[in-house]
Amino acid sequence: MSTFDPFTASVDEIDSHIAAASTPELMDDMREIDARAGGGDLAGSASVFYHRAHARVMDDLNALARAGSTEDGTPFTRGGTSEPWQARSQTHDRALRTVDSLVRSGELPAYGAQRVEKLLNDGLPRDRALAARWAVAAGDPAYSSAFARLLADSQRGHMLWTPEEHAAFRRASGVHDELRALSTADSAGGYMIPLTLDPAIILTNDGSTNPLRAISRVVQTTTGSWKGVTSAGTTAEWKAEAVEVAEPALTVGQPDIPVHFGDVFSKYSFEVGMDAVDLLGQLRVVLADAAAQLQNTAYTTGTGTGQPKGLVTALAGTASEINTTGTEALVATDPYALQNALGPRFQGRAQWMAALPIINTFRQFETGSGALKFPELRSVPPQLLGRAMNENSNMDGTIVTTATANNYVLVYGDFSQFVIVDRIGSSVELIQNMLGANRRPTAERGVFLYFRTGSDVTNASAFRLLDVPTTA
């Protein structure tokens, strides 16, 4: 660093040096400062230089990523439209190989791989090309290790990057920038989370009592909403010779399901951060549990305002709602009434869903001779009237007879008509030092993960919802 000494330099000298230095030179300066400080906290002019140099380096890295290229040197634009077909095919193949490698190593479950592959093969060419670049960049083991070093120390972790990790970070930053450009909701900030931590890929119903992700239609998107096509259907006919064909009415709808912002904040000690590999594993568990609990509630009873619209919310008050034939209580005829009310078109794929206390209530119903009314509910897996029964703890599990209320206790229908939308490319913000109540460090860091997801019913006629209304 010749005559420039960051430990004694003035602010003007610091700014002048940073403006004149290249990115590699600044990274060398930062490594030397860290070595002289022995890994301890920085103070005075050294602290000022380090933080300003760090900001300049990160800006340079992100700028390089935004102006970067594909792995084979083919330039691309944000929408991916200038990338030729051959390059897209090569990227697609690399994406599939990346996914296969993660599954073989045990880092990505099979259901996660299926979601990625579906995203790579469905949709518009532009979306598939972006999804392929995302899978290659976010699934790169070098990016995972670079990300882990940032978790351990967001200010100095990049100084330990290998050339491979540096290149992987550049690619991931470029893809992250493309994903942010497609949505105004998260247009700046944060790092792209590795593929094996993305809630759009790793979340499932395993260990949960909410089955919606398992039995509903789950789609991934790279944009701020999912647009589908629905139709009540049309009619066919038998036509006589030389007779003009009929013109049946055909109404086509286009449901638009927005994805909403959800987040998980977690603290971890410096000691945990020292084991970067173990930290990533623990983070995966924390993220999956916290995000799953938040999402499961929303997918069932979410309002649709600032959060996904839940299945029960979408059906309540519509023609799909049916009241119990009992008096403020379940009766054995309710499942028959619900099943009989569903149209034949949806019966073939129909299933049941209820909370465990409601399922147990039906399990106890008996015939006049003392036999079980619904013995198949005690089988594994349970069934009701020849259709699968699914347990959802987020539905009403008790009937409140002391208040005027609606008690939505049982759903029957074709769950492919309930769509859950996950936006890929989740992000993370890293907080270097957490402070206690007295504003002193606690030797902990913070990680703020955020994701976007949505849900809604695309065809209410595909379901029937049982309500047990009560009066105070």
C-alpha positions in Angstrom: 0.0 0.0 0.0 3.1 2.2 -0.4 2.7 5.5 1.6 -1.0 5.0 2.2 -1.7 3.7 5.7 -5.5 3.1 6.5 -4.7 3.0 10.2 -3.5 6.7 10.2 -5.1 8.1 7.0 -7.5 11.0 7.0 -11.0 10.7 5.5 -10.0 12.6 2.4 -7.0 10.4 1.9 -9.2 7.3 2.3 -11.7 8.5 -0.3 -8.9 9.5 -2.7 -7.3 6.0 -2.4 -10.5 4.2 -2.9 -11.4 6.2 -5.9 -8.0 5.5 -7.5 -7.7 1.8 -6.6 -9.0 -1.2 -8.6 -11.3 -3.8 -7.1 -8.5 -6.4 -6.7 -6.2 -3.8 -5.1 -8.9 -2.9 -2.6 -9.5 -6.5 -1.7 -5.7 -6.9 -1.1 -5.9 -3.8 1.1 -8.7 -5.3 3.1 -6.9 -8.6 3.6 -3.8 -6.7 4.8 -5.9 -4.7 7.3 -7.6 -7.8 8.6 -4.2 -9.5 9.0 -2.7 -6.5 10.9 -5.8 -6.4 13.1 -5.4 -10.1 13.9 -9.1 -10.7 13.1 -10.1 -8.3 15.9 -12.5 -5.4 15.7 -11.4 -2.3 13.7 -11.5 1.2 15.0 -10.8 4.8 13.8 -9.6 5.4 10.3 -9.0 1.6 9.6 -12.7 1.0 10.3 -13.8 3.8 8.0 -11.5 2.6 5.2 -12.6 -1.0 5.6 -16.3 -0.3 5.4 -16.0 2.2 2.5 -13.8 -0.2 0.6 -16.1 -3.1 1.3 -19.1 -1.1 -0.1 -17.1 -0.2 -3.2 -16.0 -3.8 -3.8 -19.6 -5.1 -3.4 -20.8 -2.4 -5.8 -18.1 -3.4 -8.3 -19.0 -7.1 -8.0 -22.7 -6.5 -8.5 -21.9 -4.3 -11.5 -19.8 -7.0 -13.1 -22.5 -9.5 -12.5 -25.2 -7.3 -14.1 -22.9 -6.9 -17.2 -21.8 -10.5 -17.1 -22.2 -13.4 -19.4 -23.4 -17.0 -19.4 -21.1 -19.7 -18.3 -19.9 -20.3 -21.8 -19.4 -16.6 -22.6 -22.7 -15.9 -24.4 -24.0 -12.5 -23.5 -27.6 -12.1 -22.3 -30.1 -9.4 -21.5 -32.3 -9.2 -18.4 -35.2 -10.9 -20.1 -32.8 -13.5 -21.6 -34.2 -12.7 -25.1 -30.9 -12.2 -26.7 -29.5 -15.6 -25.6 -29.5 -17.9 -28.7 -31.3 -21.2 -28.7 -28.1 -23.2 -28.6 -26.9 -21.4 -25.5 -30.3 -21.8 -23.8 -30.1 -25.6 -24.5 -26.6 -25.8 -23.0 -27.7 -23.9 -19.9 -30.8 -26.1 -19.6 -28.6 -29.2 -19.7 -26.3 -27.7 -17.1 -29.3 -27.0 -14.9 -30.5 -30.6 -15.1 -27.0 -31.8 -14.3 -26.8 -29.4 -11.3 -30.2 -30.7 -10.0 -29.1 -34.3 -10.4 -25.9 -33.7 -8.6 -27.6 -32.1 -5.6 -30.1 -35.0 -5.4 -27.2 -37.6 -5.5 -25.4 -35.7 -2.7 -28.5 -35.7 -0.6 -28.6 -31.9 -0.5 -31.9 -31.7 -2.5 -34.9 -34.0 -1.9 -36.5 -35.7 -4.8 -39.7 -33.6 -4.6 -37.5 -30.4 -4.8 -35.8 -31.7 -7.9 -39.2 -32.4 -9.5 -40.2 -28.8 -8.8 -37.1 -27.4 -10.4 -37.4 -29.7 -13.4 -41.0 -28.6 -13.9 -39.9 -25.0 -13.9 -37.2 -25.7 -16.4 -39.7 -27.4 -18.8 -42.9 -25.4 -18.5 -43.8 -21.9 -19.5 -42.6 -19.4 -22.0 -39.1 -19.7 -23.5 -37.9 -16.6 -21.7 -39.1 -17.9 -18.3 -37.5 -21.4 -18.9 -34.2 -19.7 -19.9 -34.2 -17.6 -16.7 -35.1 -20.6 -14.6 -32.2 -22.6 -16.1 -29.7 -19.8 -15.3 -31.2 -19.6 -11.8 -30.8 -23.3 -11.2 -27.2 -23.3 -12.5 -26.2 -20.3 -10.4 -28.2 -21.0 -7.2 -27.3 -24.7 -7.3 -23.6 -24.3 -7.7 -21.7 -25.8 -4.7 -19.2 -22.9 -5.0 -22.0 -20.4 -4.5 -23.3 -22.3 -1.5 -19.8 -22.2 0.1 -19.4 -18.5 -0.8 -22.8 -17.8 0.7 -21.8 -19.8 3.8 -18.7 -17.6 4.2 -20.9 -14.5 4.0 -23.1 -16.0 6.7 -20.1 -16.5 9.0 -19.0 -12.9 8.4 -20.9 -10.7 6.0 -18.2 -8.0 6.1 -15.0 -10.1 5.6 -16.3 -13.4 4.4 -15.7 -12.6 0.8 -12.0 -12.1 1.5 -11.7 -15.9 1.9 -13.5 -16.7 -1.3 -11.6 -19.0 -3.8 -11.6 -17.9 -7.5 -14.4 -20.5 -8.1 -16.5 -19.0 -5.3 -15.9 -15.5 -6.6 -17.1 -16.5 -10.1 -20.1 -18.3 -8.7 -21.1 -15.2 -6.7 -20.9 -13.1 -9.8 -23.2 -15.4 -11.8 -25.7 -15.6 -8.9 -25.7 -11.9 -8.5 -26.5 -11.4 -12.2 -29.4 -13.9 -12.1 -30.7 -12.3 -8.9 -30.7 -8.9 -10.6 -32.7 -10.4 -13.4 -35.3 -11.8 -11.0 -35.6 -8.6 -9.1 -36.1 -6.7 -12.4 -39.2 -8.8 -13.1 -40.9 -7.5 -9.9 -41.2 -4.1 -8.3 -41.8 -5.8 -4.9 -38.1 -6.7 -4.2 -36.2 -4.5 -6.7 -33.1 -4.0 -4.6 -30.9 -5.5 -1.9 -30.0 -8.8 -0.5 -28.3 -11.9 -1.8 -29.9 -14.7 -3.7 -30.3 -17.7 -1.5 -28.8 -21.1 -2.6 -31.2 -23.4 -4.4 -31.1 -26.0 -1.5 -32.4 -23.3 0.9 -35.1 -21.7 -1.3 -38.5 -22.2 0.3 -40.1 -22.5 -3.1 -38.1 -25.7 -3.6 -37.6 -27.3 -0.2 -40.9 -26.8 1.6 -43.2 -29.8 1.8 -45.9 -31.2 4.0 -43.5 -33.7 5.7 -43.9 -33.4 9.5 -46.9 -31.1 9.1 -50.6 -31.6 9.6 -51.4 -29.4 6.6 -51.7 -31.5 3.4 -52.3 -28.7 0.9 -48.9 -28.7 -0.7 -49.2 -32.4 -1.2 -52.7 -32.6 -2.7 -53.1 -29.2 -4.4 -51.6 -27.9 -7.6 -48.2 -26.3 -6.8 -46.5 -24.1 -9.4 -43.4 -22.0 -9.5 -43.0 -18.7 -11.2 -40.2 -16.2 -11.9 -42.6 -13.2 -11.9 -44.9 -11.4 -9.5 -48.0 -13.5 -10.2 -49.3 -16.6 -11.9 -51.8 -16.5 -14.6 -53.9 -19.5 -15.5 -56.8 -20.4 -17.7 -60.1 -21.9 -16.5 -63.3 -22.8 -18.2 -66.6 -24.3 -17.1 -66.4 -26.4 -20.2 -68.4 -26.6 -23.4 -70.6 -29.3 -24.9 -70.1 -31.8 -27.6 -72.9 -33.1 -29.9 -74.0 -35.8 -32.3 -74.5 -34.2 -35.7 -76.6 -35.4 -38.6 -75.2 -35.2 -42.1 -75.2 -31.8 -43.7 -76.6 -30.1 -40.6 -74.9 -27.0 -39.3 -73.0 -27.6 -36.0 -74.3 -26.0 -32.8 -72.6 -23.0 -31.2 -72.4 -23.8 -27.5 -71.3 -21.0 -25.2 -67.7 -21.2 -24.0 -66.5 -18.9 -21.2 -62.8 -18.8 -20.5 -61.5 -17.2 -17.3 -57.9 -16.1 -16.5 -57.2 -16.4 -12.8 -54.4 -14.2 -11.6 -52.8 -15.3 -8.3 -50.3 -12.8 -6.9 -47.4 -13.8 -4.7 -47.1 -12.1 -1.3 -44.1 -11.2 0.8 -43.2 -13.6 3.7 -40.1 -13.6 5.8 -38.2 -15.5 8.5 -35.7 -13.8 10.8 -33.2 -15.8 12.8 -30.2 -15.1 15.0 -27.2 -17.3 15.4 -24.1 -17.0 17.5 -20.6 -16.3 16.3 -19.7 -19.8 17.5 -22.4 -21.4 15.2 -21.2 -19.2 12.3 -17.7 -20.6 12.6 -19.0 -23.9 11.2 -20.3 -22.7 7.9 -21.4 -26.1 6.6 -23.3 -26.9 9.8 -24.9 -23.4 9.8 -26.4 -24.0 6.3 -27.9 -27.3 7.5 -29.4 -25.6 10.6 -30.7 -22.7 8.6 -32.5 -25.1 6.2 -34.3 -26.6 9.2 -35.2 -23.3 10.7 -36.4 -21.9 7.4 -38.5 -24.9 6.5 -40.2 -25.0 9.8 -41.0 -21.3 10.3 -42.0 -20.7 6.7 -44.2 -23.9 6.6 -46.1 -22.8 9.7 -46.7 -19.4 8.3 -47.8 -20.6 4.9 -49.9 -23.5 6.1 -52.2 -21.1 8.0 -52.4 -18.7 5.0 -53.2 -21.5 2.5 -56.1 -22.5 4.7 -57.6 -19.3 6.1 -55.5 -16.4 4.6 -57.4 -13.3 3.8 -55.9 -12.7 0.3 -54.8 -9.2 1.4 -51.1 -9.0 1.9 -51.0 -12.8 2.2 -52.2 -15.8 0.2 -56.0 -16.4 -0.1 -56.8 -19.5 1.8 -59.0 -22.4 0.6 -61.6 -21.8 3.3 -61.6 -18.1 2.7 -62.2 -18.5 -1.0 -65.1 -20.9 -0.5 -66.9 -19.3 2.4 -70.0 -17.4 1.4 -70.1 -18.9 -2.1 -72.5 -21.4 -3.6 -70.0 -24.1 -2.6 -70.9 -23.6 1.1 -73.3 -26.0 2.6 -74.8 -25.9 6.1 -75.0 -28.9 8.4 -78.3 -30.7 8.6 -77.9 -30.9 12.4 -78.5 -28.2 15.0 -75.2 -26.5 15.9 -73.5 -29.9 15.6 -72.1 -32.4 13.2 -74.4 -35.3 12.1 -73.7 -38.5 10.3 -75.6 -37.3 7.2 -73.3 -34.3 6.6 -70.6 -36.1 4.6 -73.3 -37.6 2.3 -74.9 -34.2 1.7 -71.5 -32.7 0.9 -70.4 -35.5 -1.4 -73.8 -35.6 -3.2 -73.6 -31.8 -3.8 -70.4 -31.9 -5.8 -70.7 -32.2 -9.6 -69.8 -35.4 -11.4 -67.0 -33.7 -13.2 -64.9 -33.3 -10.0 -65.8 -36.6 -8.2 -63.1 -38.7 -9.8 -60.3 -36.7 -8.1 -62.1 -35.5 -5.0 -60.7 -35.8 -1.5 -61.7 -34.8 2.0 -60.0 -32.4 4.4 -60.7 -31.7 8.1 -59.0 -31.1 11.4 -58.2 -34.2 13.6 -61.0 -33.5 16.2 -63.6 -33.4 13.4 -62.2 -36.6 11.9 -62.4 -38.3 15.3 -66.0 -37.1 15.7 -66.9 -38.9 12.5 -64.9 -42.0 13.6 -67.2 -42.3 16.7 -70.5 -42.2 14.8 -72.4 -45.5 15.0 -75.3 -47.2 13.3 -78.4 -48.2 15.1 -77.0 -51.6 15.8 -73.8 -50.2 17.4 -71.5 -50.7 14.4 -69.2 -48.0 13.2 -70.8 -45.7 10.7 -67.5 -44.9 8.9 -65.1 -47.7 9.7 -62.8 -46.8 6.8 -61.8 -43.6 8.8 -59.8 -45.9 11.0 -57.7 -47.4 8.2 -54.3 -46.2 7.1 -54.5 -44.0 5.1 -58.0 -43.0 6.2 -61.0 -42.8 3.8 -64.5 -41.4 4.0 -67.2 -42.6 1.7 -64.6 -44.1 -0.6 -62.4 -41.0 -0.9 -59.1 -40.1 0.8 -59.3 -38.1 4.1 -56.6 -35.5 4.8 -55.8 -34.0 8.2 -55.4 -30.2 8.3 -54.9 -28.7 11.8 -55.5 -25.2 10.5 -59.2 -25.8 9.9 -61.8 -25.4 12.6 -61.4 -28.3 15.0 -64.2 -27.4 17.5 -67.7 -26.1 17.1 -68.2 -23.0 19.3 -71.8 -23.2 20.5 -71.4 -20.2 22.9 -71.0 -17.6 20.1 -72.6 -16.6 16.9 -70.1 -17.9 14.4 -69.4 -19.9 11.3 -67.5 -23.2 11.9 -66.0 -24.4 8.6 -65.1 -28.0 9.5 -65.0 -30.1 6.4 -64.0 -29.7 2.7 -64.7 -32.1 -0.1 -63.5 -31.5 -3.7 -60.9 -31.7 -6.4 -57.8 -30.0 -4.9 -56.1 -29.6 -8.3 -58.4 -26.5 -8.5 -56.6 -24.9 -5.6 -53.3 -23.5 -6.8 -50.3 -22.6 -4.6 -47.8 -20.3 -6.4 -44.1 -20.0 -5.3 -41.8 -17.4 -6.7 -38.2 -18.7 -7.1 -35.2 -16.6 -6.3 -35.7 -16.0 -2.5 -33.4 -13.4 -0.9 -31.5 -13.0 2.3 -30.2 -9.9 4.1 -27.3 -10.4 6.6 -26.9 -8.4 9.8 -23.4 -8.3 11.0 -23.9 -7.7 14.7 -27.0 -8.0 16.9 -27.4 -5.7 19.9 -28.9 -6.4 23.3 -31.4 -4.3 25.3 -28.6 -2.0 26.4 -27.3 -1.6 22.8 -24.2 -3.7 23.4 -23.2 -6.6 21.1 -24.5 -10.1 21.9 -21.9 -11.9 19.8 -24.8 -12.9 17.4 -25.5 -12.3 13.8 -28.9 -12.1 12.1 -30.2 -13.5 8.9 -33.4 -12.1 7.3 -34.8 -14.4 4.7 -37.7 -13.4 2.5 -39.8 -15.3 0.0 -43.0 -14.8 -2.0 -45.9 -17.1 -2.3 -49.6 -17.0 -3.1 -52.7 -19.3 -3.4 -56.3 -19.2 -4.4 -59.1 -21.4 -5.7 -59.4 -21.3 -9.5 -62.8 -23.0 -9.7 -65.1 -22.8 -6.6 -67.5 -25.3 -8.2 -64.8 -28.0 -7.7 -65.4 -27.9 -3.9 -68.0 -28.1 -1.2 -67.4 -26.6 2.3 -69.4 -27.7 5.3 -70.4 -24.9 7.7 -71.9 -25.6 11.2 -73.4 -22.1 12.1 -73.9 -21.4 15.7 -75.8 -18.7 17.7 -74.8 -17.3 21.1 
